Amino acid sequence: MTRTEEFLIELDEGMLQYFRDIADELVGRFGMSRADAVARINAAYEGADIEPYPDLMCHEEPDHWAYGLYFLPKSGRSPHGASVGDLTGWETRPAPPKGSHVWTLSE
């Protein structure tokens, strides 16, 4: 388990790829920069105890976690997977403050 310059979480190679897949979902689905995607992941998971691949979180596809990182929950739920339809009623989470230590990549 190692920590990369990208993520502020200790991950094995399998989980590193899984977290990169989450970042790819954030970039591809929501049009944000890679730096923003990684900052959101770091803000949510810094200090988390992530097990080697496949960690328990792998029971969900990366898009599940991407939606939760991008949208604020409604009634305790976030849009994901088959439940995604019209997203106009969902409020987005603000990005972590610029200059915060969670921004490990340049824009």
C-alpha positions in Angstrom: 0.0 0.0 0.0 1.4 3.3 -1.0 0.3 6.9 -1.3 0.7 8.7 -4.6 1.2 12.3 -5.4 -2.3 12.2 -6.9 -4.4 10.8 -4.1 -4.1 11.4 -0.4 -5.0 7.8 0.4 -2.9 4.7 0.8 -3.9 2.4 -2.0 -2.6 -0.8 -3.6 -2.3 -1.0 -7.4 -5.9 -2.3 -7.8 -7.5 0.3 -5.7 -5.3 3.0 -7.3 -6.8 2.1 -10.6 -10.3 2.0 -9.1 -9.9 5.5 -7.8 -8.6 6.7 -11.1 -11.7 5.2 -12.7 -13.8 7.2 -10.3 -11.9 10.3 -11.4 -12.4 9.3 -15.0 -16.2 9.1 -14.4 -16.2 12.6 -12.8 -14.3 14.1 -15.8 -16.3 12.3 -18.4 -19.8 12.6 -17.0 -19.7 16.0 -15.5 -17.0 17.8 -17.6 -14.8 18.8 -14.7 -11.0 19.0 -14.8 -9.0 16.0 -13.6 -7.6 18.3 -10.9 -11.1 19.0 -9.6 -12.1 15.3 -9.8 -9.0 14.3 -7.8 -9.5 17.1 -5.2 -13.1 15.9 -4.6 -11.9 12.4 -4.1 -9.2 13.5 -1.8 -11.6 15.6 0.2 -14.0 12.7 0.7 -11.5 9.9 1.3 -8.3 11.4 2.8 -7.5 9.3 5.9 -9.9 6.5 5.0 -8.8 3.0 5.6 -9.0 1.4 2.1 -8.3 -2.3 1.9 -6.4 -3.9 -1.0 -8.4 -4.5 -4.2 -11.2 -5.5 -4.1 -12.2 -3.3 -1.1 -15.8 -3.4 0.0 -16.5 -0.2 -1.9 -15.8 -2.2 -5.1 -19.3 -3.8 -4.8 -20.4 -0.6 -6.6 -19.2 0.6 -10.0 -17.0 3.8 -10.0 -19.9 5.8 -11.4 -21.9 5.2 -8.2 -19.2 7.0 -6.2 -18.8 9.7 -8.8 -22.4 10.7 -8.6 -22.1 10.9 -4.8 -19.1 13.1 -5.0 -20.7 15.4 -7.5 -24.3 15.7 -6.2 -25.6 16.5 -2.8 -27.9 13.8 -1.4 -31.7 14.2 -1.4 -33.5 12.3 1.4 -30.2 10.5 2.1 -29.8 9.3 -1.5 -27.6 10.3 -4.4 -28.4 9.6 -8.1 -26.6 6.6 -9.5 -26.7 3.8 -12.0 -30.2 2.9 -13.2 -31.8 5.6 -11.1 -30.2 8.4 -13.2 -32.7 10.2 -15.2 -33.4 13.9 -15.2 -30.6 15.5 -13.1 -31.9 19.0 -13.1 -33.5 18.7 -9.7 -30.2 17.6 -8.0 -28.0 20.2 -6.4 -24.3 19.9 -7.0 -21.6 19.8 -4.3 -19.2 22.7 -4.4 -15.6 21.8 -5.3 -13.1 21.9 -2.4 -11.7 25.4 -1.9 -8.9 26.3 -4.3 -5.6 26.3 -2.5 -6.7 23.5 -0.2 -4.2 20.7 0.3 -6.6 18.3 -1.4 -5.8 19.9 -4.8 -2.8 17.8 -5.6 -2.9 18.3 -9.4 -2.6 21.5 -11.4 -5.6 22.7 -13.4 
